[in-house]
């Protein structure tokens, strides 16, 4: 073992991390929040945040989130084939957190969090009206994850193609979306760590030609 290795905490996840809190979520972060709204096809709405979320393709635009264990959101997208992603901003952070409460499936998280459900234009799933950006999506794939031994993991990756986008015009500066201006909230490690994005954090690097 080199002196460099002696300065590292090394562990094999299958054997435990040996720390007060699993560092994985803190290392892979901060991450965008998948604030996903769905419906069950029978008039009931659901709204829940997912910390495993990101974009995966430009054309067509495809986003995805992972449901760890089977939850109402997963059951709804399986049944209806659609969902809406809603941007979490700093003014909405507390209400996003309220929507994460473990409540019975017949509880409407829009009402629970004091949010307004708005009609979408391409899907039946509602949008969060207070959110400045919404992506209406149709499901393209639902993939159950597997480990290196081929055994199924109780997590499902839901991928959806964006079929309609709603962006507050106030976030378009000379026609260009201003990421920091939206004040997005990002999930980090620990039981409750989040980060905000501010203009001072920006730096520019152009891809080499």
Protein Blocks (a to p, Z undefined) as FASTA:
>chain_A
ZZklmmpccddfknoghiabdfklmmnccdddddddddehnopacddddfbdcdfbfbdc
ddddddehjafklmmmmmnopacdddddfklmmmmmmmmpccdfkbcfklmnopacdddf
kbmbdcdfklmbdcddddfbdcddddfkopacfbdcdddddfbdcddfklpgghiacfkl
nopacddedjkbccdddfklpccddddZZ
